[in-house]
Amino acid sequence: MGGIGKTTLVKNLSNELCFSSPNSFDIVIWVQVSRSLDLSTIQSQIAKRIHLKVEAGDRTHIIASKILRRLKLRKKILLILDDVWEMIDLDAVGVPSKDPCCKILLTTRSLDVCRHMDVHVSFQLNQLSEEDAWNLFVHSAGPVLDTNGIESPARKIVASCNGLPLAIKALGNSMRDRPQIELWRNAHLRWRCSSPLFKNIEKEIFGTLATSYHFLPSKILKQCFLFCSLYPASFSIDVAELIQCWVSDGLINESQSLEEAHNYGVALVEHLKDSCLLDQDSEGTVKMHDIFRDLAIVLSQSQELLYGFHTQSGLPFHQMPNESSQRVSFIRCRIKRLPEFPVYSQLTVLFLQGNPIQKIPKKFFYNLVSLRVLNLSETRITSLPRSILCLCELRSLFLRNCSIQKLPSLKSLCKLLVLDLSSTRIKALPKGFGSLRSLRELNLSCTPFLNKIVAGSISGLSSLETLYMSSSSYNWNLKTGKNQGATFDELLSLEHLSVLQIRLDSAKCLESASFWLKKLTRFDIQIRLWSHDSNHHVAKHNKKRLVLRGVDIRLENLQDLLYNTSSLDVLTCVGMSRRHLLSLSSLVSLTISHCNDITCLINNEISSWEVDYC
């Protein structure tokens, strides 16, 4: 049964073995499987844990052989497979399942999975006892249970959970700091009234968990929760992108600045996490537990005419949404072809990322006139049809990690707020690009073929607040020729720009930009010549970071830039002198690597610095 505590149990076991009993196994490997079985995802998690580098083009059997060779170097291995929904071919993954040195522990809701995987020992995790269930609820709900009259309805609520830990914890958190006895009595009634709506074996779970949803204080929060069901189960949802979608779909007021909208979006995410409706994943990402996602799908279907959600994320594509659908997701549904002329006049959100789509039909966008969010990331498209110009309401366009090389004119997308072209093969920005005066965020990072930006394309983006161009090949310093492209002066003219990530061949264009640099709330500036082999990691926590790579610092005027820098990386450089160090008045972090002519950093005048030398 879902939510019984299987994951918590094996997580505790993993932590115990890793920290309290480190000699029990050479390595403990944790793999989150989830409902949508994907061998490559399992392999990537194992490879990451054993520090195995996997090339992007490697096929499954090649990765399997690499994993097998690496694992056979270990004497005692424990592989934990959490949330298994169907049989996994461990040999195809690269796991030496027959080797006595390799132990495998899996969690599943189905005994059939245990049978098909030839599990030697299986046991069923039972519900909590009445006492343990009450203790967990007390821990979750807190001191409010000391209020007169609340314990009686609270015990009824706990009893209704049937010892299910996930439900107990979710309900306890939702009732925390709620001293009104009427709310407690009503909570029990809501669960009892909602349970008949669910006709499968987990109807009691959904009935209980739905109480946390019903107690969300606003329609916006409820829609934000339902919106997360558009992503596959256990999918790592990028919080920043999620908030962009909420803004673009009208759940967050778009008249705010990017920072204000992001801060409000983070507050919404934290509220959903506090209500146990979302889980923290890795840094900057959240995920929705599959049970809560099932709940959200059931709720959205029951309110389809109100919110219009339709999702088949992670499942084989087989069912089209109805014409009244407003938010549609087909993430990773193995779609190869799109319909020629879809008619969804009310559609506002369309997620198609992660599908092997190679071409978009010419008339595909003609009748999607209400579309506000379009995500075609990680597809195989190389171009967009001109019918995209019909999307006059579009706010966010995600084309990340596509093979796209050329864009049509986008000047009719006058309401576009976010454009993500990162990790594409784009060679030039289209003519009329400067007409996108509402655009606030532009992502051109990791664009190794970008060599043409028509003059005026950037200065025309009068609302631009964030520009990402790390690891882009575009040369901002070039000012030659009659038809010269956009120069760095266009960036200096952007009044609202506050976040910048960029690579420059030299710092010459920054020599008189001291006031402009001070206005930026965050920057990551790389001074280095472009190379296809170069790889730059953008640090998330450094507010104002400067990276000097292969620079003769004696030939650059860096005083203003150094003065505004809080994090400095100096890599394979020459010419760093005392006067440069004295310019670093805002410095918090300093990294120096392969700078052989630097012999002294600290003297009596700057003895308070803490410096890591590598």
N, C-alpha and C positions, 0 to 999 in steps of 0.2 A: 504494500500500500504506500502511496506517496505521502511524504511528510511524516513518516513514522520515526525518522531519526537515523536512517541508514548512513547518510552522508556525514552527519555529525559524529557518529560512532567511528567511522573509518578515518575521519580527519583527526579525531583525538588519538586514535591508534597511531596514525602517521606521525603526529607531533611527538608522541611518547617514544616512538622508536628513533626518531631523528635527534631528539634532545636529551631524553632521560636514559635511553638505552641505545646509544649510537653504535655499539659493537654487535647488536643483534643481526644487522644486515649491512653489507657494504654500501648499499644504496636502496632507498625507498622511492619509487616512482609513482606519482599521482597522475591519473588521467581522468579528465571529465569527458564522458562519452556522450550522454544525452540521447534523445530520441532519434535524431537524424544521424544515422551511422555514416561516418566518413573516415575511411582508413587513413587518408592523408592527414586529417586533423589529429587522429590518434598518434600517428607517426611523428608529427611535428611537436606534440607535447612531450613524447618520449625523447626525441632528439634534443630538445631544449634542456631537459633535465640531465641528460648525460653529456651535454656540451658537444654535441655532434653537429657539425656544419652541414647543412643540406642545400644543394644548389636549386635554384628556382625551376629549372627544367627537368630535374630528376623524376623519373617515373616511380610508381609505388614499389615495384620489385627491386629497383636499384636502392632505394632508401631502406627497404627491408633488409637487404644484404649488409648494408652499412651498420644498421642498428644491431643486427645479429652478431657481427664481428665485434662491435664495441661491448655488447653485453656479455659475451663469452670471456671477456677479460676480467669480469667480476666473479667472485666466489659465491657470494650470497646476495640474492636479489629479491626484493618484494615489489611486485607490480600491483597497484591498486587501480581497478577499473570501476569508476563510480557511475551509476545510473545507466546500466546496460539494458537496451530494449530488444535487441536481437542478437543472434549468434555472431561472434567476431572470429574471423579466421586469424588466429594469432600467428600462424606461420606466415601469412601474407603481410602481417604487420612487421615481422622480424623478431618476434618474441620466442625464445627457446622454451616453449611451454612443457616439453617433455624432459627437459634437463632438471634433475633433482635440486640443482642449486638455485633454480628460479621458482619462487612461490608466487601464486596469483590469488588475489582477493578481489572479488567483484560484488557489487550491490546491484540488485534488480528488483523490479516489482513482479516479475514473472518466473514461476518455477520452470516453465518451458525453456527459458533461457539457460537455467541451470542444467536441465537435461541435455539440451543440444550442445552445450559446451563441456559436457562430461565432467561436471563438478564432483569432486570426491566427497566433500562434506558440505551440506547445505543446512541452514537453520533459519527459522522465521523469527524476525524481530517483533516481539509482542508490544502491544500498547502499554503505556505507563500505568502503574497502579494508581488507585484513587489518591493515595497520599503523595506519591511522586508528581502526579498531575497537578495537584493543588499547590505543592511547593514551587513547581515551575511557574504556575500562574501568579503566585504571590511575588516571585522574583520579577516577573515581567510587568505586572500591574503596579507594584510599588505600594507606598504608604496609604494610598487612597482606600485600600481595603480595611483600614482601621476606622473608617467613617461608619457611624451607626446605621444599621439597616442594609448595608451593601453586601455583607458576607453571604447572606442567604441567596439573593439572585446570582451572585458571583459563583457560588458552588453549583448552582443549576447550569450556568454557562459552561463551567469546567466539565460537569458530568456529560453535557451534550457533546463535548469534544471527543468522547470515547477514547481518551488517553492518547490522542494524536499530538505529538509535541509541536509540530509546525503550526497547527491550528491553535493550540493553547497559547503559544508565544505570541502569535499574531493578534489574537483577541486580547490578551493581556496588555500588549503594547497599545492597542487601539483604545483601551479603556483607562489607560494611565492618566492620572491627574484629572479625572472626571468624577467629582464628588456627588453629582446629582443622582439620587436614587432612581428617578424616573428614567434616566438614560440606561441604567443597568437593567431595569425591568424591560425596557423597550428592546434592548440588545437581544435578550433571550427570545422575545416575541419575533423579532426580525428573522432570526435564524430559523425558528420553527415555521415561519410563513414562507421563507424562501426555499427550504429544502425540497418541497415537492416539485420545484421547477427542474430539478436535475434528475435524470432518469437512469444514470449509470451507477456503478458500484461505489463511486466516490461522491455521491450526491450530498452526504452529510459534510464532507470536507468542503465542497464548494459553498454549501449553505453557511458554514462557519466562517470561511475566509471572506465571503461576500460581505460580512458585517464590517470588516476593516475597510472595504471599498465604500459601503454606504455611509460610514462615519467620516469619510474625507470631507473637509469643510466647504469645498467649492466644486462647481461643475468643471472648472478648469483643471483642477487636480484629478478629477475622475477621468476626464478626457486624456490627460497626460498619461495616466496609468494605462488606459485602454490603448493609447498610441504605442506604448512599448510592446504590446502584443503583436505589432507588425513585424517585429524581429523574431528570428527563430529562437527556440528554447535554448537557454544557457548561452546565448549569443553575447559576446562582449560588445556592448553598446557604447560607442564613444559619446561621452556626456556633452562635449562641445558641439558635435554634429547633431545630437538629439535636440539640444536647445535651439540650434539654427532651424531645425525642422519645425519645432513648436512656434517659433517666431514667424516663420514663413507661412505656416498653416493658420495663423491668426489666434493661436492659443496664448501667445504673449504679444503685447502691444509692440508693433514694429516701429513706432515713432520714437522709441527710446534709442539711446546710443547702444552700440554693440556691448560695451562693458556693462551698462545698466541692465540690458536684456539678459546677458549671461549671468549676472549676479542673481537676478530674479529666477532664472531657470535653475541655477544651482540650488536655490532655496526650495523650489518645487521638488527637485530630485531628492534633496535631503529629507523633505517631508514624507515622500513615498518610501524612502529607506527607513525612516523612523517608524513608519506604519507597517514595516516588514513586507511591503509590496514590491520592493526592489532590493537587490543585494549588491553590496560593494564587490567589484571584481578587481582587476589590476588597477593601477593608478590611472585616473582619468576615465575609467569605464565602469559601467554597472551592468548587471544582468538580471533577468527575470526568471525566477525558478519556474520549472516547467508546470508545476501545479498552479501557480499563480497565473501563468500565461494561459493555461486551459481555462481558468476562471475568467480571465479577461476576455477570452474569445467567446465563452458562453454568454457573458454579460453584454458584449458588444453585439452579438447576434440577437439577443433579446431586445436590444435597443437600436436595431439596425436603421430603422427609419429616422431615428434621432441623430445618430452619429455616423452611420454609414461605413462601418469598418468591414473589410473583407481581407482575410489573410490566409495564405497557404504556404507561408515561409517554411522552407526546409523540406517540403513534400513534393513528390512528382506532380507536375502541372497537369491538371485534368478538368478543372471546373472554372468557367468564367464567372466574374461577378455580375450581379444584376445591374440594370441601368441606373438605379438610384444610389449605387455605391459611391462613397465620397473618398474613402482612404483605402487603397488597395496595395497589398504586398505580395510579391512573388519572389522573395529573396531565395536564391539558390534552389530554384525549382527545376533546373535543367531545361529551361525553355530555349529552344533554338530558333524558332520563328514566331514573329508577332503577327496579329491579325492585320489585314490590309487597311481596314477603315473602321476602327472601333468607334462606337457612339456612346460616350459617357460624359454627358454635358455637365454633370455635377461633380465629377472627379476632381479632388484638390490635391491628393497625394498619390504618387505612383512609385513604388519601389520595385526595381527590376535588377538590382545589383547581384553580381555573382552568377549570372546566367551566360551560357555560351552563345549569346546573340551576336550574329555577325553583321546583320544589316537591318536597318529600320525602314519599313515601307514608306514610300514617298508621301502618302496621304495619312500616315498614322496619327499625326497630331491635329488634323483639321478640326475634329469635333471635341477635342479635349480643352475647350476654351476656358474652363474654370481652374485648370491645373496650376497649383502654386508650388509644389515640390516634386522634382523629377530626379531620381537617382538611377543612373546607368553605369555606376562604377563597376569595375572588374568584369565588364563585358568585352566582346571582341569587335565592337564596332570601330570602323575607321573614319566614319564621317556622320554628319547629321543631315537629315533631309530639310529642305527649305520650309516644309510645313511647320517646323519648330517656331517660325516667326508668327504663327497663329496664337502662341501661348502668351498673350498679352498680360495675363495675371501672374505669370511665373515669378516666384521670389527666390527659389534656390535650385541650382542646376549642378549636380554632382557627376563628374565624368572621370573621377580619380581612377588611375591604373587601367585606363583603356588604351587601345592601340590607335586612338584617334589622331589624325595628322593635320586635318584642316577643318575649320569651322566656317559655316555660312555667316553672313552679316547678322549680328545680334541686336542691331540698333532698335528694333521694334519691341524688344524685351525691356521696356522702359521702367518696369517695376522690380527688376532683378536686384536682389540684395546680396546673394552669395553665389560665387562661381568658383568651382573647384576643378582645376585642370592639372592637378599634381600627378606626377608619374605618368604623363602621356607623351606621345611622340609629336606633339604640336610643334610646328615650325615657325608659325607667325600668328599674331593676333589679327583677327579680321578687320577689314576697313569699317569705319563707323563705330569702332569699339569705344571711343571716347564719348559716345552718346549715352552710355549707360550711367546716367548721372545719379541714379539711386543706389548703385552698387556700393556696398560697404565692406565686403571681404572678397579678396581675390587671391587664390592659391595657385601659384605657378611654380611651386617647388619641385625639384627633381624633373626638370624639363631639359634634357640634354641636347635637344635639337632646336630649341627656340633661339632664333637668330634675327628675327625681324619684328619690331614693334613700331608701327608707323608713328611719326611725330604727332603729338596731340592726343594719342590714344590713352595716355596715363593722366595728363593734366586735365582732361575732360571729365575724369571720374571725381567730381567735386565732393561726393559724399564718402569717398573711400576712407575707411578707418584702419583696415588691416591688410597688409600686403605680405604674402609669403613667397619668397623667391630664392630660398636657400638651394644650393646645388642646381642652379639654373645656368645655362650657358650664355644667356644674353649679356652682351657687353655694354654696360651703362657708360663707360668712359669714352667710347668711340664718338668723335665729333667730326668726321670727315665725309666729304662727298656732298653732292647736290641734294640727294634724297636721303639725308641722314635720318636715322630713326630716333625714337624717344631717348632723351638724355636725362641725366640725373636731375637736371633743373626742373623737370616736370614733377619729380617727387617732392622737391622743395616747395612747390606751389600748392601742395595738397594740405589745406588748412586743418582737416579733421583727422589726418593720419596720426595714429597713436601707437601702432604695433607694426614693426618692420623686421623681416628676415630677408637678408640679401647677400649676394656675393659680388664683390667689386674687384677689378683687376688691380686697382691702386686706390689710395686714399685721397688722391688729388681733388676729386669732386667734393670732398668733405671739408676742405681747408677753411671755408668760410661759412660752415653750417652749424656753428656752435649753438646759436639760439634755437635752430630747428631740432637739433639733437636733444636739447633740454625738454622740448615739448613732447618727445616720444616717451610713453610710459614703459615701453618694452622694446628692446631691439636685440637682434642677433646678426652682427655684421661680420662677414668673412672677407679679409683682404688676402686674395690669392689668385693666381692665374687659373683659368679654367682648364680642367682635365677630365676626360671621360672616366678615368679611374678614381677620381677623388670622391671621397665619401664623407659627408659631414653630418654629425649627430647634433641635432638641436636640443640643447638642454632646456627642460621645462621650467626649472625653478629660478634660473638666472634672469633677472629682469633686464639688465643691460650688459650684453655679452659681446666682446670683441675677440675675434680669432685672427691672428696673424700667422700665415703659413708661407714659408719660403720668401720672406720679405727682407730686403735690406732696409732696416729701419732708419738708417742715416739719410736715405733718399726720400723719406716720406715726412710730411708735416702732420704729425699725429697728436699734437698737444691738445686741441679741443676734443678730439675723439677720446683720448685717454682720460681726460678730465671727467667725462660723462660716463665712463665705463665702470661697472661694478664687478665684472668677471672678465678676466683676461687670460687667453690661451696664446702662448708664444711657442710656435712649432717650427723648427728648422730655420730659424731667423738669425741674422747678424746685425750688429750695430746697436743693440740695446745699451743705453748709457744711463748715468745717474739722473740726468735731467728728465728722461722719460719716466723713470720710477717716481720722481718727485711730482709728476703730473697726475699720478694715480690717487687723487684725493678721495675718491668714492669707492676705492677697491675693497671688495669683500673676499674674492677668490682669485688666486693666481696659479696658473699651471705653466711650467716651462719644460720643454722637451727638445732634445737634440740641438741645443744652442751652445755650441762648444766654446764660443768666445766670451760667454758670461762666466766670470770667475768669482764675483762678489755681488751679493744682493743686499745684505743687511749690514748696516754700520750703526754708529751711535745715534744718528739722526732719525733713523726709521727702525728702531729696535723693537717696536711694539707689533710688527707684522708677524703673522704666522704663515710660513711659506712651505709648500710641498714641492720638492724638487724631484723630477724623474728623468 
